[in-house]
Amino acid sequence: MSFIDYLKNRHLHIEKANRIGDTSARQYKSRLENLIDKGIYIDEGSVTSEISEMIKGYYVNKTGEYERTLRYYIEYRKHIEKQ
């Protein structure tokens, strides 16, 4: 299962999770790729304060969408490990 597929079906695995549409799922994937390309995220198991500070240095991030992207990706990795 890809990250995008997980996001679109996340509401089936996580109680009270909102449904994520195709466009939003692609935006999350794009954010993740950018965070990896910039060296902000390198397979950490949580969103640290250092990561949050680096995000603030690159992005406006008004609604915490970059931290949320990483939380969703970490959640996705744990989901994959269980299977």
N, C-alpha and C positions, 0 to 999 in steps of 0.2 A: 504494500500500500504506500503510495507516495504521500508527501506532506500535504499536497493540495487535496488529494482524496480524503485524507484524515480530517482536514479542516472542514470540508463539505459535509462530512458525516460525524463530526465531533459531537453534535447534539444527541447522537444515538449512544455514545459512550460515556458522556459526562452529564450527570444530572443537572438540570436547570441551565444547561448551556444553550445559547442562542444559535439558531441556524446561521451558517456562513455561506453566502452565495459564491458563484463562480468568480466574479470580479474581485470580491474581497479576498478570496482564497489566493488568487494570483498576486494581489497586492502584498499579502503576507509573505508569500514565497519570494517576491522581488525584494522586500525589505530584508528578509533573512539573507539572501544572496549578497546584498550590499553590505550588511553587517559583517559577513564572513570575508568579503573582498577587502574591506577596510581594516581587517584584523581586530575588530571589536569583539567578535565572538569566535572562540576557538574551542568548541566542544565542552564548555563548562556545564556543570550540572545544575546551576542556578544563576539567576541574574544578580550579580554582585553590585555593590555600590561603585566599584571601579568601572564596571561595564556601563552603569547608568551615567556616570560622569563622562565617559568617552562618547556615549550617545549624545549627551547635551552639547558636546563640542562640535559635533557634525550636523546635528539635525535640530529642527524646531521642536518636534515631539510634544506638542501641546496636550495631547490626550493620552500620552504614554503608550502610543501604538508600537513603538520599537521594543520596549520592554515586554509588552503583551505578545508580540511576535515571538520573542525568545522564550517566553513562558509556554506558549503553544507548541513551539518546536521541541522543547525539553519534554513536555507532556507527550508529544508524538513519539519521541525516541523511547520513552518508558513504555508506551503502549506497544510499540514494535517489539521491544525486548520480552514482553510477557507472552507474545504469540509464539 
